[in-house]
Amino acid sequence: MKKFSALKRELKKDALYRFVPFTQNSLKSLINSTLYFSDPHYQNDPIDSNYILDISTVPDDYLGYDFRKYHKEEFVKFRIKFKIDYELEKNYGICCFSRNYNGILLWSHYTDGAKGFCFIFDQNELFNDLNKQNESMVIKDVTYNVIPKIQPEFVDKDFTIDYKQIVFNKNRQWKYESEIRIMCKLIDDYKIKDKRVYNYSPNCLKGIIVGERMAKDEIDTIKKILGIPQLSHISLFQKKRKEKRIILTVIYSIYLINKLLKI
């Protein structure tokens, strides 16, 4: 059992923090050691995964005839953008984390006003676990920049784009999140909305932080869950205010209890 400061030192820059509200789905994720990979367009930012489409590389006969003679460019943009967005929605999934455990806006936005909790993962262990299940997994820090310009590369009448340019880019106003994402191209069995779930080894999860406004009975629920043998290594911390500082205090650990009782 480690204090939070010791856990941070051990993980160094490899800690990933995932903020969630106290819901049935969040508890299932904790109990079953699973992560949901959502549609990149279905995020809290309404312009997430937005882009500017450059059609200067589109062949004149893309539609089977010289479209530039008969259509405005917006018509062709619509056709290509529809294919890109459909591919992104149906065939790609993302899971979002942060490198910042202490951001007040993160706790406010993603944990129902500090009434939820935060997973602490080891980045390398988690990614390696996920990559064994799907080799298309990519992990990358989000770039906070202007909307990216996407230029399709055409082979005959088909095209490819680099979807990472879209998924790993957000508006500068979200920079405070220090977000890191894991993206994958979904395997067929995972493309159904309710099945976009990947398992990870419980050992990838190193700790849980509960919000300062979480109710006592909900904290007790998490304590009971951490009593499950495969989760007994996990320490539970609570975020509290002390004067002008935020501190994280260990409030529960099966490992520590067993050590004190010399079990």
Helices and strands as residue ranges (DSSP letters): H 4-11, E 15-20, H 24-32, E 34-36, E 52-53, H 67-70, H 73-91, E 92-98, H 104-110, E 117-122, H 123-133, E 138-141, E 143-144, E 149-150, E 153-155, E 158-160, H 164-167, E 169-170, G 172-177, E 179-185, G 188-190, G 193-195, E 197-199, G 202-204, E 205-210, H 216-225, G 229-231, E 235-242, E 245-252, H 254-261
